[in-house]
């Protein structure tokens, strides 16, 4: 690549890592609601050593990625779509030869992260380019195109360019100030009758957070809102290149009355901010009920309770009573989803059979839940079948899944199966707003029945994107193939039932007029009708697959989705993208992400061409083999030291290593399941480590053993949280989250924090060269009558905590003076006793052995230590209860 393609890069502003961002461009063209978007980044390594360069962009959920390319100093990597198992096989073969790397794709709030990393030699330039397309959907009477613009650093050339081409004509184009007041007046909008151009080109000076800052203020979503002209009540029909698209969004119709049951999960896992914000959102939603509506509330944990046993009118007094009832909810207990939904369907069915429902009204259930069923019927397919049989296609079910742990796949299946839709609501500060926005989309039904009739002799392969009822501000889109040789005009008849009338609406569209307009515009996508049809068809087939009653039907639908994915070059759950160089000896794999609770994808980050694998950044003590994948054979880390480490494992046993005196001091903590213990609380470095206890299945000898079942790390200065359970590992950065399961081997890098996972073994967290942590997984036989899976944590004393550090382990950053004397025989010869003096306290300790499980997770390695009785009393500051904290990421105060 010539220098002229890049321009002079010597004056680039660099971060401390000496990586310069020469250019960051986003180009998006919307043709009749189909958006084709390209994100391009050109970067250079100006350091004197090889550097990892990360390309991390966010793609809207529901978009289809269709191309990704890289150019590394003239070596081009191009992409191909393959059937998933074939792609993984090719990737595995290349990986076995040391010629492969992975790309992480993970789920966030409304976005999906696409990330890769390349180790770039000094002076080398690299260009990344990602292409995706999506259908711009109409919500609340407006189309909204959202582009994530997060370059991460100042760019010498920054550009967001959006072109809109709408044959129906544009009513308006609006760009809200979503990136902040810092960029007032920079965006330009040029609007014509049927076309518009939006441009955002901040200079490097305008990008800076402050006049002398080296960090960028460009960090968020660039949003374009618009709407089209609507001259007919039957919608708009567009025919081009052998396909037709029918957009149907009638206006000026009065909303139908609705009968709505809110079913709210109040189990223990909803405790805290999720419940508080759910209550606030529900109070607002109840205020928006119309006088003609009927409603009731059901709240459930292991039991099911009804605010009213039947539907009541949404009068001001009833709404106020419902708000008061909501306010009294206190979450606790298990989750009985099956009984709660069946109770809701019973109330609606009974009201209908008694003639209590307006014939022109629309009935619906809104389920709000954050977890799997734990009480009653537990089999998801049985719950789905029960609800389907009870609803009988009479009304709709909408599902709001709160938090990262919810089984969103199940909620999608059960909602789609019952003429509704599901949405994940992430449990953070935006929970209340997200819930209200979702409710606004479904709260104003305009039509009860809709039927599209097209002439069979000239139309085929028709697919429809909608839910059963038409809701205000939304749009139904129908697409299909059309025989244009025998059809100059396509007539569509739409039959719909509105409040008090049968509406029969006819639409005509002049084919030649559209054909001429589209061919004149150089930016218009000539394939927009075909791509929109493919987009709708694949999405519809995936919904049908989720609801398929038999395995045979599911297999047939899967084959059809796969063929469509390959024919139209898109990444779906059944395909993967291979990225290869021309010689096909260097290969990368991009997989469609799974639900975050089930992990992201096999393999993860790293592409290190022509560079040895020295495991840089991974601590030697961790002995981790989940290193960045590279083009060289793996080199193992040096063996683990079994002594110089602080660890908490098993019941939970604390082993504190005192480096100066070369002693190991042990103690146990005897607390209750559910309690959260602070291990490290360091306000100086902003680091917190907490562990939540779980109990054995039953007590033995009148004692219930407890273990760590969940460990949380909070790196406040980076804004990062890491949660490790016996099921998964989650990295959270605000609304962004990426998840790996214990079935994965791989690693995640974000803000110079490295998480490495060794399959079914351990996780290490490395923060630069300052500190490291290892969490060990202990699996037990699932049917064991007593034992449960649990975690152990290992913290090297070399970690660079501040003098302000405290906690059950953190307080020993400053090693106390310990004197052990007057050793005498104990009850057992191998367990002598002695007197320990520390911190002005004097007490009896016993010589014993604890286990280090890093090298042998079954039997462990014996670690001799002096054992302090009574939960470490006298050795730790204060009482162990002083170290209990309310949340997994809470700092503690010194006792």
ChimeraX attribute file (.defattr): number of C-alpha atoms within 10 A of each C-alpha:
attribute: neighborCount
match mode: 1-to-1
recipient: residues
	/A:1	12
	/A:2	8
	/A:3	8
	/A:4	7
	/A:5	7
	/A:6	14
	/A:7	9
	/A:8	10
	/A:9	15
	/A:10	9
	/A:11	9
	/A:12	18
	/A:13	19
	/A:14	19
	/A:15	14
	/A:16	8
	/A:17	12
	/A:18	17
	/A:19	23
	/A:20	25
	/A:21	26
	/A:22	24
	/A:23	18
	/A:24	23
	/A:25	20
	/A:26	21
	/A:27	17
	/A:28	22
	/A:29	21
	/A:30	25
	/A:31	25
	/A:32	23
	/A:33	23
	/A:34	23
	/A:35	23
	/A:36	22
	/A:37	21
	/A:38	18
	/A:39	22
	/A:40	20
	/A:41	23
	/A:42	21
	/A:43	24
	/A:44	26
	/A:45	24
	/A:46	22
	/A:47	18
	/A:48	10
	/A:49	11
	/A:50	17
	/A:51	21
	/A:52	17
	/A:53	20
	/A:54	19
	/A:55	21
	/A:56	20
	/A:57	22
	/A:58	22
	/A:59	27
	/A:60	21
	/A:61	14
	/A:62	15
	/A:63	21
	/A:64	21
	/A:65	22
	/A:66	20
	/A:67	21
	/A:68	21
	/A:69	17
	/A:70	22
	/A:71	17
	/A:72	18
	/A:73	15
	/A:74	12
	/A:75	12
	/A:76	15
	/A:77	21
	/A:78	20
	/A:79	21
	/A:80	18
	/A:81	22
	/A:82	21
	/A:83	18
	/A:84	22
	/A:85	12
	/A:86	12
	/A:87	21
	/A:88	21
	/A:89	11
	/A:90	18
	/A:91	21
	/A:92	18
	/A:93	14
	/A:94	19
	/A:95	21
	/A:96	12
	/A:97	13
	/A:98	18
	/A:99	23
	/A:100	27
	/A:101	29
	/A:102	28
	/A:103	25
	/A:104	26
	/A:105	26
	/A:106	25
	/A:107	27
	/A:108	23
	/A:109	16
	/A:110	17
	/A:111	20
	/A:112	22
	/A:113	21
	/A:114	21
	/A:115	21
	/A:116	25
	/A:117	22
	/A:118	20
	/A:119	19
	/A:120	27
	/A:121	20
	/A:122	16
	/A:123	14
	/A:124	16
	/A:125	22
	/A:126	21
	/A:127	20
	/A:128	20
	/A:129	18
	/A:130	20
	/A:131	19
	/A:132	20
	/A:133	25
	/A:134	23
	/A:135	20
	/A:136	18
	/A:137	16
	/A:138	19
	/A:139	17
	/A:140	16
	/A:141	16
	/A:142	18
	/A:143	20
	/A:144	19
	/A:145	23
	/A:146	18
	/A:147	23
	/A:148	17
	/A:149	21
	/A:150	17
	/A:151	21
	/A:152	17
	/A:153	21
	/A:154	29
	/A:155	28
	/A:156	19
	/A:157	16
	/A:158	21
	/A:159	18
	/A:160	19
	/A:161	18
	/A:162	22
	/A:163	20
	/A:164	26
	/A:165	25
	/A:166	20
	/A:167	19
	/A:168	19
	/A:169	16
	/A:170	20
	/A:171	14
	/A:172	15
	/A:173	21
	/A:174	13
	/A:175	16
	/A:176	12
	/A:177	16
	/A:178	14
	/A:179	16
	/A:180	13
	/A:181	8
	/A:182	15
	/A:183	16
	/A:184	9
	/A:185	9
	/A:186	12
	/A:187	16
	/A:188	13
	/A:189	15
	/A:190	11
	/A:191	16
	/A:192	14
	/A:193	14
	/A:194	16
	/A:195	20
	/A:196	19
	/A:197	16
	/A:198	19
	/A:199	16
	/A:200	18
	/A:201	16
	/A:202	19
	/A:203	15
	/A:204	16
	/A:205	16
	/A:206	17
	/A:207	24
	/A:208	20
	/A:209	15
	/A:210	13
	/A:211	9
	/A:212	8
	/A:213	12
	/A:214	18
	/A:215	16
	/A:216	19
	/A:217	21
	/A:218	24
	/A:219	16
	/A:220	15
	/A:221	17
	/A:222	19
	/A:223	17
	/A:224	19
	/A:225	15
	/A:226	18
	/A:227	18
	/A:228	19
	/A:229	15
	/A:230	17
	/A:231	10
	/A:232	15
	/A:233	17
	/A:234	24
	/A:235	22
	/A:236	21
	/A:237	23
	/A:238	21
	/A:239	25
	/A:240	20
	/A:241	15
	/A:242	15
	/A:243	24
	/A:244	24
	/A:245	25
	/A:246	20
	/A:247	18
	/A:248	20
	/A:249	21
	/A:250	20
	/A:251	15
	/A:252	8
	/A:253	12
	/A:254	14
	/A:255	20
	/A:256	22
	/A:257	24
	/A:258	22
	/A:259	24
	/A:260	25
	/A:261	24
	/A:262	20
	/A:263	25
	/A:264	25
	/A:265	29
	/A:266	27
	/A:267	24
	/A:268	16
	/A:269	20
	/A:270	23
	/A:271	13
	/A:272	13
	/A:273	13
	/A:274	21
	/A:275	24
	/A:276	16
	/A:277	19
	/A:278	24
	/A:279	20
	/A:280	18
	/A:281	19
	/A:282	21
	/A:283	18
	/A:284	15
	/A:285	17
	/A:286	18
	/A:287	13
	/A:288	14
	/A:289	21
	/A:290	17
	/A:291	11
	/A:292	15
	/A:293	21
	/A:294	23
	/A:295	24
	/A:296	24
	/A:297	22
	/A:298	22
	/A:299	21
	/A:300	24
	/A:301	25
	/A:302	20
	/A:303	17
	/A:304	19
	/A:305	14
	/A:306	15
	/A:307	14
	/A:308	13
	/A:309	13
	/A:310	18
	/A:311	21
	/A:312	15
	/A:313	17
	/A:314	22
	/A:315	15
	/A:316	14
	/A:317	10
	/A:318	15
	/A:319	20
	/A:320	15
	/A:321	13
	/A:322	20
	/A:323	19
	/A:324	12
	/A:325	13
	/A:326	20
	/A:327	14
	/A:328	9
	/A:329	13
	/A:330	14
	/A:331	18
	/A:332	16
	/A:333	16
	/A:334	21
	/A:335	28
	/A:336	22
	/A:337	29
	/A:338	20
	/A:339	21
	/A:340	24
	/A:341	25
	/A:342	17
	/A:343	20
	/A:344	27
	/A:345	24
	/A:346	15
	/A:347	16
	/A:348	24
	/A:349	18
	/A:350	14
	/A:351	15
	/A:352	15
	/A:353	9
	/A:354	8
	/A:355	9
	/A:356	13
	/A:357	21
	/A:358	16
	/A:359	12
	/A:360	16
	/A:361	20
	/A:362	23
	/A:363	25
	/A:364	25
	/A:365	24
	/A:366	24
	/A:367	24
	/A:368	21
	/A:369	28
	/A:370	26
	/A:371	21
	/A:372	19
	/A:373	20
	/A:374	16
	/A:375	16
	/A:376	14
	/A:377	15
	/A:378	15
	/A:379	12
	/A:380	18
	/A:381	13
	/A:382	12
	/A:383	20
	/A:384	19
	/A:385	13
	/A:386	15
	/A:387	22
	/A:388	19
	/A:389	13
	/A:390	16
	/A:391	21
	/A:392	12
	/A:393	13
	/A:394	16
	/A:395	20
	/A:396	23
	/A:397	27
	/A:398	25
	/A:399	26
	/A:400	26
	/A:401	26
	/A:402	27
	/A:403	21
	/A:404	23
	/A:405	18
	/A:406	21
	/A:407	22
	/A:408	25
	/A:409	13
	/A:410	19
	/A:411	25
	/A:412	23
	/A:413	23
	/A:414	26
	/A:415	26
	/A:416	22
	/A:417	23
	/A:418	25
	/A:419	18
	/A:420	23
	/A:421	22
	/A:422	22
	/A:423	18
	/A:424	24
	/A:425	27
	/A:426	25
	/A:427	22
	/A:428	15
	/A:429	13
	/A:430	13
	/A:431	21
	/A:432	22
	/A:433	16
	/A:434	20
	/A:435	25
	/A:436	16
	/A:437	14
	/A:438	18
	/A:439	18
	/A:440	17
	/A:441	16
	/A:442	20
	/A:443	20
	/A:444	22
	/A:445	24
	/A:446	25
	/A:447	25
	/A:448	19
	/A:449	13
	/A:450	15
	/A:451	11
	/A:452	13
	/A:453	10
	/A:454	15
	/A:455	12
	/A:456	8
	/A:457	10
	/A:458	14
	/A:459	19
	/A:460	15
	/A:461	11
	/A:462	17
	/A:463	21
	/A:464	18
	/A:465	16
	/A:466	18
	/A:467	16
	/A:468	18
	/A:469	21
	/A:470	24
	/A:471	24
	/A:472	24
	/A:473	20
	/A:474	22
	/A:475	23
	/A:476	20
	/A:477	21
	/A:478	21
	/A:479	28
	/A:480	23
	/A:481	21
	/A:482	24
	/A:483	16
	/A:484	18
	/A:485	8
	/A:486	9
	/A:487	13
	/A:488	13
	/A:489	15
	/A:490	22
	/A:491	15
	/A:492	20
	/A:493	17
	/A:494	19
	/A:495	17
	/A:496	20
	/A:497	16
	/A:498	21
	/A:499	18
	/A:500	10
	/A:501	9
	/A:502	12
	/A:503	15
	/A:504	13
	/A:505	15
	/A:506	14
	/A:507	17
	/A:508	16
	/A:509	16
	/A:510	13
	/A:511	18
	/A:512	13
	/A:513	11
	/A:514	15
	/A:515	15
	/A:516	10
	/A:517	13
	/A:518	19
	/A:519	12
	/A:520	9
	/A:521	12
	/A:522	8
	/A:523	14
	/A:524	20
	/A:525	19
	/A:526	16
	/A:527	14
	/A:528	21
	/A:529	25
	/A:530	19
	/A:531	18
	/A:532	26
	/A:533	22
	/A:534	21
	/A:535	25
	/A:536	22
	/A:537	23
	/A:538	22
	/A:539	17
	/A:540	16
	/A:541	17
	/A:542	19
	/A:543	16
	/A:544	18
	/A:545	20
	/A:546	17
	/A:547	19
	/A:548	16
	/A:549	12
	/A:550	9
	/A:551	10
	/A:552	10
	/A:553	13
	/A:554	17
	/A:555	13
	/A:556	12
	/A:557	20
	/A:558	18
	/A:559	12
	/A:560	14
	/A:561	24
	/A:562	22
	/A:563	16
	/A:564	17
	/A:565	25
	/A:566	18
	/A:567	11
	/A:568	15
	/A:569	19
	/A:570	26
	/A:571	26
	/A:572	27
	/A:573	17
	/A:574	18
	/A:575	25
	/A:576	25
	/A:577	28
	/A:578	25
	/A:579	27
	/A:580	20
	/A:581	17
	/A:582	11
	/A:583	8
	/A:584	12
	/A:585	13
	/A:586	21
	/A:587	25
	/A:588	27
	/A:589	27
	/A:590	29
	/A:591	27
	/A:592	23
	/A:593	22
	/A:594	16
	/A:595	18
	/A:596	24
	/A:597	21
	/A:598	18
	/A:599	22
	/A:600	22
	/A:601	25
	/A:602	19
	/A:603	22
	/A:604	29
	/A:605	24
	/A:606	29
	/A:607	27
	/A:608	23
	/A:609	18
	/A:610	12
	/A:611	14
	/A:612	13
	/A:613	17
	/A:614	15
	/A:615	18
	/A:616	10
	/A:617	16
	/A:618	25
	/A:619	22
	/A:620	15
	/A:621	20
	/A:622	26
	/A:623	20
	/A:624	23
	/A:625	19
	/A:626	24
	/A:627	25
	/A:628	26
	/A:629	24
	/A:630	25
	/A:631	23
	/A:632	18
	/A:633	14
	/A:634	17
	/A:635	12
	/A:636	15
	/A:637	17
	/A:638	12
	/A:639	12
	/A:640	15
	/A:641	13
	/A:642	15
	/A:643	20
	/A:644	19
	/A:645	20
	/A:646	22
	/A:647	26
	/A:648	28
	/A:649	24
	/A:650	20
	/A:651	21
	/A:652	22
	/A:653	20
	/A:654	26
	/A:655	28
	/A:656	25
	/A:657	23
	/A:658	22
	/A:659	14
	/A:660	9
	/A:661	12
	/A:662	10
	/A:663	17
	/A:664	22
	/A:665	22
	/A:666	29
	/A:667	24
	/A:668	19
	/A:669	20
	/A:670	18
	/A:671	21
	/A:672	15
	/A:673	17
	/A:674	15
	/A:675	18
	/A:676	25
	/A:677	28
	/A:678	30
	/A:679	25
	/A:680	26
	/A:681	30
	/A:682	22
	/A:683	18
	/A:684	11
	/A:685	16
	/A:686	17
	/A:687	22
	/A:688	26
	/A:689	25
	/A:690	28
	/A:691	31
	/A:692	23
	/A:693	22
	/A:694	23
	/A:695	21
	/A:696	19
	/A:697	14
	/A:698	12
	/A:699	12
	/A:700	10
	/A:701	5
	/A:702	7
	/A:703	10
	/A:704	18
	/A:705	23
	/A:706	26
	/A:707	28
	/A:708	28
	/A:709	23
	/A:710	23
	/A:711	26
	/A:712	23
	/A:713	22
	/A:714	22
	/A:715	18
	/A:716	14
	/A:717	9
	/A:718	14
	/A:719	12
	/A:720	19
	/A:721	20
	/A:722	22
	/A:723	19
	/A:724	24
	/A:725	21
	/A:726	20
	/A:727	18
	/A:728	19
	/A:729	26
	/A:730	22
	/A:731	20
	/A:732	18
	/A:733	16
	/A:734	13
	/A:735	15
	/A:736	18
	/A:737	20
	/A:738	24
	/A:739	27
	/A:740	29
	/A:741	24
	/A:742	22
	/A:743	17
	/A:744	20
	/A:745	22
	/A:746	27
	/A:747	23
	/A:748	22
	/A:749	20
	/A:750	14
	/A:751	11
	/A:752	13
	/A:753	17
	/A:754	18
	/A:755	26
	/A:756	26
	/A:757	27
	/A:758	21
	/A:759	16
	/A:760	17
	/A:761	17
	/A:762	24
	/A:763	26
	/A:764	23
	/A:765	23
	/A:766	21
	/A:767	18
	/A:768	14
	/A:769	13
	/A:770	10
	/A:771	16
	/A:772	25
	/A:773	22
	/A:774	25
	/A:775	24
	/A:776	23
	/A:777	27
	/A:778	20
	/A:779	16
	/A:780	13
	/A:781	10
	/A:782	10
	/A:783	8
	/A:784	9
	/A:785	10
	/A:786	16
	/A:787	18
	/A:788	21
	/A:789	18
	/A:790	26
	/A:791	25
	/A:792	27
	/A:793	25
	/A:794	22
	/A:795	23
	/A:796	20
	/A:797	22
	/A:798	13
	/A:799	15
	/A:800	14
	/A:801	22
	/A:802	17
	/A:803	15
	/A:804	15
	/A:805	23
	/A:806	27
	/A:807	28
	/A:808	22
	/A:809	23
	/A:810	24
	/A:811	20
	/A:812	19
	/A:813	20
	/A:814	14
	/A:815	13
	/A:816	14
	/A:817	12
	/A:818	15
	/A:819	12
	/A:820	16
	/A:821	11
	/A:822	9
	/A:823	15
	/A:824	12
	/A:825	13
	/A:826	13
	/A:827	9
	/A:828	8
	/A:829	9
	/A:830	12
	/A:831	17
	/A:832	16
	/A:833	23
	/A:834	21
	/A:835	15
	/A:836	21
	/A:837	18
	/A:838	15
	/A:839	12
	/A:840	9
	/A:841	10
	/A:842	14
	/A:843	15
	/A:844	17
	/A:845	23
	/A:846	22
	/A:847	20
	/A:848	17
	/A:849	17
	/A:850	21
	/A:851	20
	/A:852	23
	/A:853	21
	/A:854	24
	/A:855	14
	/A:856	10
	/A:857	15
	/A:858	11
	/A:859	10
	/A:860	13
	/A:861	16
	/A:862	14
	/A:863	15
	/A:864	17
	/A:865	20
	/A:866	25
	/A:867	26
	/A:868	21
	/A:869	17
	/A:870	13
	/A:871	20
	/A:872	21
	/A:873	16
	/A:874	19
	/A:875	23
	/A:876	19
	/A:877	17
	/A:878	13
	/A:879	15
	/A:880	20
	/A:881	13
	/A:882	16
	/A:883	23
	/A:884	20
	/A:885	19
	/A:886	13
	/A:887	16
	/A:888	23
	/A:889	24
	/A:890	19
	/A:891	24
	/A:892	22
	/A:893	13
	/A:894	14
	/A:895	13
